[in-house]
């Protein structure tokens, strides 16, 4: 299993809409994500920043994420949610974080 942490930022005034769309996540998005090995997806917020955590349980992360990005449900979801996000830095809307510690207490 691979753990993935991501940092993103919501545009000013869009947090409620971002939360609402996730409260009503589309079934085909859940099915598409699951089919590509994504599990236990969680989003936390502080101010306008979002920290996302998920687990990947497949065999080929890069191939599965490429396949996931090409699925129509994911494209539509990214279009809907991406309009609510702003780049965290000058170039990237999302930054994949480096895992520095894990322990199964």
C-alpha atoms as one frame of an Amber mdcrd trajectory, in Angstrom:
protein
   0.000   0.000   0.000   1.167   3.515  -0.870   0.060   6.559   1.157  -0.429
   9.819  -0.738  -0.703  13.300   0.760  -1.583  16.321  -1.358  -1.777  20.051
  -0.645  -4.238  22.220  -2.577  -5.868  25.612  -2.069  -9.483  26.672  -2.549
 -10.277  29.995  -4.208 -11.567  32.736  -1.917 -15.231  32.211  -1.116 -15.404
  28.703  -2.624 -14.924  26.504   0.459 -18.657  25.954   1.032 -19.198  24.963
  -2.611 -16.136  22.696  -2.506 -17.418  20.967   0.628 -20.930  20.653  -0.825
 -19.789  18.955  -4.033 -17.801  16.461  -1.954 -20.781  15.887   0.350 -22.660
  14.867  -2.801 -19.825  13.004  -4.558 -20.962  11.292  -7.736 -21.228   7.500
  -7.646 -19.300   7.136 -10.910 -16.380   9.105  -9.415 -16.281   6.777  -6.410
 -16.405   3.728  -8.695 -13.714   5.125 -11.021 -11.380   5.962  -8.138 -11.908
   2.563  -6.549 -11.247   0.775  -9.850  -7.848   2.490 -10.011  -6.760   1.424
  -6.520  -7.655   4.522  -4.500  -8.911   3.850  -0.969  -9.590   5.777   2.251
  -9.658   9.233   0.651  -9.902  12.017   3.238  -9.690  15.808   2.932  -8.815
  18.138   5.813  -8.880  21.946   5.727  -7.235  24.866   7.464  -8.233  28.248
   6.137  -8.293  27.959   2.349  -5.744  25.119   2.284  -6.697  21.478   1.834
  -4.683  18.446   2.834  -5.836  15.283   1.082  -4.847  11.786   2.113  -5.527
   8.521   0.331  -4.121   5.051   0.065  -3.222   3.297  -3.175  -3.535  -0.493
  -3.176  -2.704  -1.389  -6.779   0.462  -2.679  -8.414   1.410   0.156 -10.815
   0.643   3.602  -9.380   1.731   5.632 -12.408  -0.238   3.490 -14.868  -3.348
   3.465 -12.677  -3.245   7.245 -12.161  -2.825   7.768 -15.914  -5.792   5.477
 -16.561  -7.810   7.242 -13.853  -7.120  10.671 -15.396  -8.494   9.414 -18.720
 -11.814   8.199 -17.282 -14.771  10.405 -18.245 -16.176  10.564 -14.699 -12.839
  11.788 -13.354 -12.456  14.353 -16.152 -15.893  15.811 -15.332 -15.151  15.776
 -11.594 -11.796  17.510 -12.084 -13.493  20.122 -14.259 -16.141  20.794 -11.602
 -13.812  20.837  -8.605 -10.805  22.308 -10.403 -12.737  25.511 -11.048 -12.816
  25.985  -7.262  -9.063  25.598  -6.769  -6.199  28.025  -7.143  -2.502  27.198
  -7.531  -0.658  26.568  -4.279   2.478  27.980  -5.857   3.169  29.684  -9.180
   2.688  26.559 -11.267   0.876  23.744  -9.493  -2.755  23.510  -8.402  -1.762
  20.551  -6.219   1.487  19.509  -4.613   2.160  15.866  -3.771   3.755  15.797
  -0.341   6.711  13.670   0.675   5.984  11.188   3.451   8.464  11.714   6.268
   7.032   9.485   8.985   4.632   6.594   9.421   4.094   4.206  12.286   1.285
   1.749  12.988   0.816   2.500  16.676
